[in-house]
Amino acid sequence: MAPFKSVTIAVVALACLSSLTAHATGKLSAQYASQTNCGAQSDWFNSPVKPPKEGKDSPFALVNGQDKSTNCDFHQWSWQKFLYLTQIDKKTNQLVMFGDDYLQVNNEMMP
């Protein structure tokens, strides 16, 4: 249970940091101000945590050659990815991010 306590603390810290960053600028664009529901989804805290969508199904995939992603998309994807990588893999009893299937990739998603 201790890993989930650490993960919960980290997620709360990230949410607070995100909020402080927005308030520190003193200026919120209409696009960001209109996004009132940009919190973590409750199913992200179920075990196992599903990885966020990546590649052509991700919120960052180009639509007709344009990036339609928002600041909220970035924050939600990041939170979910963090939760996914920091969960315990039941097969190996170690964090997913230290498993054999975890690869470091470049900006073109190549190892």
Kinemage of the C-alpha trace (Angstrom):
@kinemage 1
@onewidth
@group {chain A} dominant
@subgroup {mainchain}
@vectorlist {calphas} color= white
{ca met a 1} P 0.000 0.000 0.000
{ca ala a 2} L 2.995 2.300 0.563
{ca pro a 3} L 3.662 2.748 -3.203
{ca phe a 4} L 0.108 3.993 -3.740
{ca lys a 5} L 0.500 6.438 -0.845
{ca ser a 6} L 3.658 7.804 -2.489
{ca val a 7} L 1.925 7.981 -5.858
{ca thr a 8} L -1.050 9.800 -4.343
{ca ile a 9} L 1.228 12.337 -2.678
{ca ala a 10} L 3.109 12.876 -5.937
{ca val a 11} L -0.108 13.357 -7.934
{ca val a 12} L -1.420 15.896 -5.424
{ca ala a 13} L 1.925 17.717 -5.565
{ca leu a 14} L 1.785 17.804 -9.383
{ca ala a 15} L -1.768 19.143 -9.304
{ca cys a 16} L -0.785 21.876 -6.845
{ca leu a 17} L 2.266 22.802 -8.909
{ca ser a 18} L 0.125 23.011 -12.031
{ca ser a 19} L -2.340 25.283 -10.270
{ca leu a 20} L 0.423 27.496 -8.853
{ca thr a 21} L 2.032 27.823 -12.270
{ca ala a 22} L -1.246 29.014 -13.799
{ca his a 23} L -1.808 31.553 -11.026
{ca ala a 24} L 1.809 32.756 -11.084
{ca thr a 25} L 1.513 33.947 -14.666
{ca gly a 26} L -1.467 36.112 -13.749
{ca lys a 27} L -2.814 35.592 -17.256
{ca leu a 28} L -4.978 32.725 -18.363
{ca ser a 29} L -5.940 32.614 -21.989
{ca ala a 30} L -9.587 32.101 -22.854
{ca gln a 31} L -8.722 28.605 -24.066
{ca tyr a 32} L -7.312 27.542 -20.709
{ca ala a 33} L -9.875 29.420 -18.637
{ca ser a 34} L -12.717 27.668 -20.470
{ca gln a 35} L -11.427 24.239 -19.427
{ca thr a 36} L -13.101 23.809 -16.080
{ca asn a 37} L -12.749 20.029 -15.706
{ca cys a 38} L -9.099 19.120 -16.064
{ca gly a 39} L -8.684 16.785 -13.121
{ca ala a 40} L -7.514 13.222 -12.871
{ca gln a 41} L -10.094 10.597 -13.785
{ca ser a 42} L -11.090 8.220 -10.987
{ca asp a 43} L -10.360 5.090 -13.070
{ca trp a 44} L -6.670 6.070 -13.159
{ca phe a 45} L -6.478 4.990 -9.514
{ca asn a 46} L -7.739 1.448 -10.133
{ca ser a 47} L -5.274 -1.393 -10.290
{ca pro a 48} L -3.883 -2.040 -12.767
{ca val a 49} L -3.537 1.517 -14.075
{ca lys a 50} L -3.968 1.582 -17.841
{ca pro a 51} L -1.331 3.455 -19.857
{ca pro a 52} L -2.447 6.655 -21.584
{ca lys a 53} L -3.074 6.592 -25.310
{ca glu a 54} L -0.002 7.147 -27.463
{ca gly a 55} L 0.794 7.416 -31.141
{ca lys a 56} L -2.057 8.007 -33.576
{ca asp a 57} L -4.669 7.592 -30.800
{ca ser a 58} L -3.060 10.068 -28.400
{ca pro a 59} L -4.407 13.569 -27.734
{ca phe a 60} L -1.192 14.854 -29.380
{ca ala a 61} L -1.763 13.173 -32.744
{ca leu a 62} L -2.058 15.630 -35.598
{ca val a 63} L -5.544 16.138 -37.024
{ca asn a 64} L -5.400 17.213 -40.670
{ca gly a 65} L -1.801 18.284 -40.080
{ca gln a 66} L -2.663 20.409 -37.027
{ca asp a 67} L -1.974 19.944 -33.334
{ca lys a 68} L -5.358 20.138 -31.595
{ca ser a 69} L -4.015 19.237 -28.140
{ca thr a 70} L -4.599 21.504 -25.161
{ca asn a 71} L -2.788 22.287 -21.945
{ca cys a 72} L -5.330 20.060 -20.185
{ca asp a 73} L -4.509 17.180 -22.576
{ca phe a 74} L -0.850 17.493 -21.631
{ca his a 75} L -1.510 17.535 -17.889
{ca gln a 76} L -3.956 14.626 -17.963
{ca trp a 77} L -1.689 12.518 -20.180
{ca ser a 78} L 1.279 13.262 -17.896
{ca trp a 79} L -0.609 12.374 -14.714
{ca gln a 80} L -1.886 9.117 -16.172
{ca lys a 81} L 1.565 8.191 -17.535
{ca phe a 82} L 3.138 8.882 -14.129
{ca leu a 83} L 0.572 6.695 -12.368
{ca tyr a 84} L 1.060 3.928 -14.935
{ca leu a 85} L 4.863 3.928 -14.688
{ca thr a 86} L 4.958 4.068 -10.896
{ca gln a 87} L 2.620 1.148 -10.241
{ca ile a 88} L 3.951 -2.210 -9.109
{ca asp a 89} L 4.064 -4.888 -11.808
{ca lys a 90} L 2.466 -7.948 -10.196
{ca lys a 91} L 4.650 -10.335 -12.255
{ca thr a 92} L 8.024 -8.825 -11.309
{ca asn a 93} L 7.118 -7.006 -8.073
{ca gln a 94} L 8.935 -3.891 -9.273
{ca leu a 95} L 7.828 -0.578 -10.723
{ca val a 96} L 6.620 -0.792 -14.325
{ca met a 97} L 9.190 1.833 -15.373
{ca phe a 98} L 12.028 -0.486 -14.318
{ca gly a 99} L 10.657 -3.501 -16.179
{ca asp a 100} L 12.228 -5.187 -19.189
{ca asp a 101} L 9.540 -3.770 -21.484
{ca tyr a 102} L 10.381 -0.144 -20.644
{ca leu a 103} L 12.526 1.542 -23.305
{ca gln a 104} L 13.995 5.025 -23.474
{ca val a 105} L 12.985 6.589 -26.788
{ca asn a 106} L 13.872 9.763 -28.656
{ca asn a 107} L 11.496 12.491 -29.825
{ca glu a 108} L 10.580 10.331 -32.832
{ca met a 109} L 9.547 7.470 -30.492
{ca met a 110} L 12.558 5.399 -31.611
{ca pro a 111} L 14.735 3.459 -29.085
